[in-house]
Amino acid sequence: MNTQELWQKYEEKMFVISAYNYVLGVTGFDIDTISPVKSADYRNERMSYLYGELFSLETDPELIELLEELNKREDLEFEKKQAVKWQLRDLDSFRYIPKELHVEYSQLSMESNQVWKKAKETNDYKLFEPYLVKMIEMNKKLLHYSKTDLTGYDILLDRYEPGMNIQKYDEFFELIKEELVPLIKKITTKKQFDTSFVNLYYPKDEQRKLMRLILEYMNFDFEAGVLAETEHPFMSAINKNDVRVTTHYYENNLMSSIFSVIHEAGHATFNYQVRDDIAQTYCFNSMSSGMHESQSRLMENYIARTSSFWDNLFPKVKELFPQQLEGVDQKEFMEAVNVSQPSLIRTDADELTYPLHILIRYEIEKGLFDGSVDVFDLENVWNDKYEEYLGVRPQKASEGILQDVHWSGGSFGYFPTYALGSGYAAQFMEAMRKDLDVENCLKNNDFQAIKDWLKEHIHQYGGMYLPNEQIRIATGEDFNPKYYTDYLKKKYSKIYGI
């Protein structure tokens, strides 16, 4: 069988897999947005069955044989060869798991997520704790089925960010502590800006209108995406022309929905701008988590926390909220956007303290998998670390250990990529500014120029390249975390006159 015939046979099998993924993706989005609570038992049983069937298709020996043969073919186009290589790599993380165990884990994840939502709403960690314990135990069990030279938590870290491990993350976070903690301590002694207007009453209906305006400004394609509401914001890339973003509206916190929408729009833009031919392959959504987070954090922080971003938008914000923002000018609004102070909620944290929120989660996860953290004492460990690193202590579970959705779905090893992605984004911005007058693009309502640069240098490739390869393509050098720490020190030293 020649290479073209092999590829056609492979594509036929992948079409069936894509059909299952489509149904499960849309249903998963439905669960987190509009699905009625009482539908959970019926739905979860059937979704677990579908996940089991999908598992059988993805681990089908005939498909794996096709992939292995295609991987040997010298005449297979580079883009297709990359897709095959990364699919084989990812298969090794789950192909040896018994199907019944995979189905059991899928059902546990869905049940765990439902209980987490209820626990967060009622501030009842004890309700969620048994499920979290099961998720941790199950993840440890599943690690034994990974065929790799790595062990323990390193397996999970490498799964979300190829090439990363405890040693490299320890070095990365040590740099952050060394470079940023002294600055954070200095800022806490400074007089803070008056940002009380942020926490006035902002009706959800008006916030919805504002989110639409922001997405339109960012050239979000509403014919290929939607904005919905959920407990914890996320982006779902069903396919290239179906990228969905969500947010949660707090009527006493205007900034929360603004920056969660911009963050998720950054994710969506990445998938939407993958080149058409690559979007038909496994590389459409095989980006590392750190690379994906670099694009959401770039939009949320490096773009949307500049005054230029708001030159066109701020007058519209004032029109929507004339009473709340009476007497507030754009300078004061930007002070609120960029204020730095220790806080409890990760998704609402400022740029400077944000990596400490990630460090806390990283240290807890590391401890869970090396046995140094007691799984039955997690809430106390969480609260103690917040007091140690940020000088604040959660008074209720919803602002503490229950605030994030990730552990309910078993995403251990994901959190560190938020900080790493922020670091990648700093380097991408440095490269972009060499080619583009970013502030001028924002002022002149030319957001497309920014999207075009990102597409040319990053987005078009999807997950074709490993992170450091992609960074070299976009910036001409290896990843350098000093771009990140230098950016934060320069920005916040200027804001606070240090």
GISULCOR-V184543 format. One record per residue. N is the residue number from 1. RES is the residue in one small letter. SS is DSSP state (alpha for helix, beta for strand, coil for the rest). PSI is psi as a letter, one per 30 degrees, with the letter a starting at -180 (NA if undefined). Layout:
n=<N/N>
res=<RES/RES>
ss=<SS/SS>
psi=<PSI/PSI>
This chain:
n=<1/2/3/4/5/6/7/8/9/10/11/12/13/14/15/16/17/18/19/20/21/22/23/24/25/26/27/28/29/30/31/32/33/34/35/36/37/38/39/40/41/42/43/44/45/46/47/48/49/50/51/52/53/54/55/56/57/58/59/60/61/62/63/64/65/66/67/68/69/70/71/72/73/74/75/76/77/78/79/80/81/82/83/84/85/86/87/88/89/90/91/92/93/94/95/96/97/98/99/100/101/102/103/104/105/106/107/108/109/110/111/112/113/114/115/116/117/118/119/120/121/122/123/124/125/126/127/128/129/130/131/132/133/134/135/136/137/138/139/140/141/142/143/144/145/146/147/148/149/150/151/152/153/154/155/156/157/158/159/160/161/162/163/164/165/166/167/168/169/170/171/172/173/174/175/176/177/178/179/180/181/182/183/184/185/186/187/188/189/190/191/192/193/194/195/196/197/198/199/200/201/202/203/204/205/206/207/208/209/210/211/212/213/214/215/216/217/218/219/220/221/222/223/224/225/226/227/228/229/230/231/232/233/234/235/236/237/238/239/240/241/242/243/244/245/246/247/248/249/250/251/252/253/254/255/256/257/258/259/260/261/262/263/264/265/266/267/268/269/270/271/272/273/274/275/276/277/278/279/280/281/282/283/284/285/286/287/288/289/290/291/292/293/294/295/296/297/298/299/300/301/302/303/304/305/306/307/308/309/310/311/312/313/314/315/316/317/318/319/320/321/322/323/324/325/326/327/328/329/330/331/332/333/334/335/336/337/338/339/340/341/342/343/344/345/346/347/348/349/350/351/352/353/354/355/356/357/358/359/360/361/362/363/364/365/366/367/368/369/370/371/372/373/374/375/376/377/378/379/380/381/382/383/384/385/386/387/388/389/390/391/392/393/394/395/396/397/398/399/400/401/402/403/404/405/406/407/408/409/410/411/412/413/414/415/416/417/418/419/420/421/422/423/424/425/426/427/428/429/430/431/432/433/434/435/436/437/438/439/440/441/442/443/444/445/446/447/448/449/450/451/452/453/454/455/456/457/458/459/460/461/462/463/464/465/466/467/468/469/470/471/472/473/474/475/476/477/478/479/480/481/482/483/484/485/486/487/488/489/490/491/492/493/494/495/496/497/498>
res=<m/n/t/q/e/l/w/q/k/y/e/e/k/m/f/v/i/s/a/y/n/y/v/l/g/v/t/g/f/d/i/d/t/i/s/p/v/k/s/a/d/y/r/n/e/r/m/s/y/l/y/g/e/l/f/s/l/e/t/d/p/e/l/i/e/l/l/e/e/l/n/k/r/e/d/l/e/f/e/k/k/q/a/v/k/w/q/l/r/d/l/d/s/f/r/y/i/p/k/e/l/h/v/e/y/s/q/l/s/m/e/s/n/q/v/w/k/k/a/k/e/t/n/d/y/k/l/f/e/p/y/l/v/k/m/i/e/m/n/k/k/l/l/h/y/s/k/t/d/l/t/g/y/d/i/l/l/d/r/y/e/p/g/m/n/i/q/k/y/d/e/f/f/e/l/i/k/e/e/l/v/p/l/i/k/k/i/t/t/k/k/q/f/d/t/s/f/v/n/l/y/y/p/k/d/e/q/r/k/l/m/r/l/i/l/e/y/m/n/f/d/f/e/a/g/v/l/a/e/t/e/h/p/f/m/s/a/i/n/k/n/d/v/r/v/t/t/h/y/y/e/n/n/l/m/s/s/i/f/s/v/i/h/e/a/g/h/a/t/f/n/y/q/v/r/d/d/i/a/q/t/y/c/f/n/s/m/s/s/g/m/h/e/s/q/s/r/l/m/e/n/y/i/a/r/t/s/s/f/w/d/n/l/f/p/k/v/k/e/l/f/p/q/q/l/e/g/v/d/q/k/e/f/m/e/a/v/n/v/s/q/p/s/l/i/r/t/d/a/d/e/l/t/y/p/l/h/i/l/i/r/y/e/i/e/k/g/l/f/d/g/s/v/d/v/f/d/l/e/n/v/w/n/d/k/y/e/e/y/l/g/v/r/p/q/k/a/s/e/g/i/l/q/d/v/h/w/s/g/g/s/f/g/y/f/p/t/y/a/l/g/s/g/y/a/a/q/f/m/e/a/m/r/k/d/l/d/v/e/n/c/l/k/n/n/d/f/q/a/i/k/d/w/l/k/e/h/i/h/q/y/g/g/m/y/l/p/n/e/q/i/r/i/a/t/g/e/d/f/n/p/k/y/y/t/d/y/l/k/k/k/y/s/k/i/y/g/i>
ss=<coil/coil/alpha/alpha/alpha/alpha/alpha/alpha/alpha/alpha/alpha/alpha/alpha/alpha/alpha/alpha/alpha/alpha/alpha/alpha/alpha/alpha/alpha/alpha/alpha/alpha/alpha/alpha/alpha/alpha/alpha/alpha/alpha/coil/coil/coil/alpha/alpha/alpha/alpha/alpha/alpha/alpha/alpha/alpha/alpha/alpha/alpha/alpha/alpha/alpha/alpha/alpha/alpha/alpha/alpha/alpha/alpha/coil/coil/alpha/alpha/alpha/alpha/alpha/alpha/alpha/alpha/alpha/alpha/alpha/alpha/coil/coil/coil/coil/coil/alpha/alpha/alpha/alpha/alpha/alpha/alpha/alpha/alpha/alpha/alpha/alpha/alpha/alpha/coil/coil/coil/coil/coil/coil/coil/alpha/alpha/alpha/alpha/alpha/alpha/alpha/alpha/alpha/alpha/alpha/alpha/alpha/alpha/alpha/alpha/alpha/alpha/alpha/alpha/alpha/alpha/alpha/alpha/coil/coil/alpha/alpha/alpha/alpha/alpha/alpha/alpha/alpha/alpha/alpha/alpha/alpha/alpha/alpha/alpha/alpha/alpha/alpha/alpha/coil/coil/coil/coil/coil/coil/coil/coil/coil/alpha/alpha/alpha/alpha/alpha/alpha/alpha/alpha/coil/coil/coil/coil/coil/alpha/alpha/alpha/alpha/alpha/alpha/alpha/alpha/alpha/alpha/alpha/alpha/alpha/alpha/alpha/alpha/alpha/alpha/alpha/alpha/alpha/alpha/alpha/coil/coil/coil/coil/coil/coil/coil/alpha/alpha/alpha/alpha/coil/coil/coil/coil/alpha/alpha/alpha/alpha/alpha/alpha/alpha/alpha/alpha/alpha/alpha/alpha/alpha/alpha/coil/coil/coil/coil/coil/coil/coil/beta/beta/beta/beta/beta/coil/coil/coil/coil/coil/beta/beta/beta/beta/beta/coil/coil/beta/beta/beta/beta/beta/beta/coil/coil/coil/coil/coil/coil/alpha/alpha/alpha/alpha/alpha/alpha/alpha/alpha/alpha/alpha/alpha/alpha/alpha/alpha/alpha/alpha/alpha/alpha/alpha/coil/coil/coil/alpha/alpha/alpha/alpha/coil/coil/alpha/alpha/alpha/alpha/coil/coil/coil/alpha/alpha/alpha/alpha/alpha/alpha/alpha/alpha/alpha/alpha/alpha/alpha/alpha/alpha/alpha/coil/coil/coil/alpha/alpha/alpha/alpha/coil/coil/coil/alpha/alpha/alpha/alpha/alpha/alpha/alpha/coil/coil/coil/coil/coil/coil/coil/coil/coil/alpha/alpha/alpha/alpha/alpha/alpha/alpha/alpha/alpha/coil/coil/coil/coil/coil/coil/coil/alpha/alpha/alpha/coil/coil/alpha/alpha/alpha/alpha/alpha/alpha/alpha/alpha/alpha/alpha/alpha/alpha/alpha/alpha/alpha/alpha/alpha/alpha/alpha/alpha/coil/coil/coil/coil/alpha/alpha/alpha/alpha/alpha/alpha/alpha/alpha/alpha/alpha/alpha/alpha/alpha/alpha/alpha/alpha/coil/coil/coil/coil/coil/coil/alpha/alpha/alpha/coil/coil/coil/coil/coil/coil/alpha/alpha/alpha/alpha/coil/coil/coil/coil/coil/coil/alpha/alpha/alpha/alpha/alpha/alpha/alpha/alpha/alpha/alpha/alpha/alpha/alpha/alpha/alpha/alpha/alpha/alpha/alpha/alpha/coil/coil/alpha/alpha/alpha/alpha/alpha/alpha/coil/coil/coil/alpha/alpha/alpha/alpha/alpha/alpha/alpha/alpha/alpha/alpha/alpha/coil/alpha/alpha/alpha/coil/coil/coil/coil/coil/alpha/alpha/alpha/alpha/alpha/alpha/alpha/alpha/alpha/coil/coil/coil/coil/coil/coil/alpha/alpha/alpha/alpha/alpha/alpha/alpha/alpha/alpha/alpha/alpha/alpha/alpha/alpha/coil/coil/coil>
psi=<k/l/e/e/e/e/e/e/e/e/e/e/e/f/e/e/e/e/e/e/e/e/e/e/e/e/e/e/e/e/e/f/e/f/k/k/e/f/f/e/e/e/e/e/e/e/e/e/e/e/e/e/e/e/e/e/e/f/g/k/e/e/e/e/e/e/e/e/e/e/f/f/k/f/g/k/k/e/e/e/e/e/e/e/e/e/e/e/e/e/e/f/f/f/f/g/k/k/e/e/e/e/e/e/e/e/e/e/e/e/e/e/e/e/e/e/e/e/e/e/e/g/h/i/e/f/e/f/e/e/e/e/e/e/e/e/e/e/e/e/e/f/f/f/g/k/j/l/f/l/l/b/f/e/e/e/e/f/e/f/j/k/f/k/a/e/e/e/e/e/e/e/f/e/e/e/e/e/e/e/e/e/e/e/e/e/e/f/f/l/k/l/l/j/g/f/f/f/g/a/j/j/k/e/e/e/e/e/e/e/e/e/e/e/e/e/e/g/h/k/j/f/f/g/l/l/k/l/k/l/e/k/k/l/k/j/j/e/a/e/g/i/k/k/l/l/l/k/k/k/f/g/j/e/f/e/e/e/f/e/e/e/e/e/e/e/e/e/e/e/e/f/g/k/k/e/e/e/f/g/l/f/f/e/h/g/l/l/e/e/e/e/f/e/e/e/e/e/e/e/e/f/e/f/g/k/e/e/e/f/e/f/e/e/e/e/e/e/e/e/i/e/e/e/g/k/f/k/l/e/e/e/e/e/e/e/e/g/k/j/k/k/l/e/j/e/f/g/k/l/e/e/f/e/f/e/e/e/e/e/e/e/e/e/e/e/e/e/f/g/g/f/k/j/f/g/g/e/e/e/e/e/e/e/e/e/e/e/e/f/g/l/k/k/f/l/e/f/g/c/f/g/f/k/f/e/f/f/g/g/h/k/f/e/e/f/f/e/e/e/e/e/e/e/e/e/e/e/e/e/e/e/f/f/f/k/i/e/e/e/e/e/e/g/h/i/f/e/e/e/e/e/e/e/e/e/f/d/e/f/f/b/h/e/l/l/e/e/e/e/e/e/e/e/f/g/l/l/k/j/f/f/e/e/e/e/e/e/e/e/e/f/e/e/e/g/h/NA>
